[in-house]
Amino acid sequence: MEYTDQMKNRVKRIEGQVKAILRMMEEEKDCKDLVVQLSAARNALDRTIGLVVSTNLEHCVREQIEKGEDTEQFIQEAVNLLVKSR
């Protein structure tokens, strides 16, 4: 699968968030502020997972349709990946 610049940029932003979280911990910032940032990073990861899975699913389904083959397996795998990621 080809990972787009959009996907890579999302991960780079998350990397920045995680570094900021670590810095907050080292500076012994307030727990509530830390949890807010952790939650934001987790949400960003969840959205990125959704983007990667949906983009891959679309690609695989298109290929299967072009071949005249069934797409149910790919859809089920995508759903399983999303469920597992939670």
C-alpha positions, 0 to 999 in steps of 0.5 A: 500500500502506498502511504500518502503525504496526508497520512505521514503528516498526521503521524508527524503531528502525533509524534509532536504531540507525544513529544510535548506530552513527555515534556509535560511529564518531565516538567511535572505539569498538572494531571488534568492538562496531561490527560487532555493532551493524551486524549488528543493524541489518542484521538488523532491516532484513531482518526489516522487508523481510520484513514489508513484502513479506509484508504486500503479498503477502497483500493482493495475493493476496487481491485477485486471489482475489476477482477470480478471477484468478491469483496466481502473478505476485504470488508470483513478484514477492515472491520476487524482491524478497526475493532482490534484498534479500539 
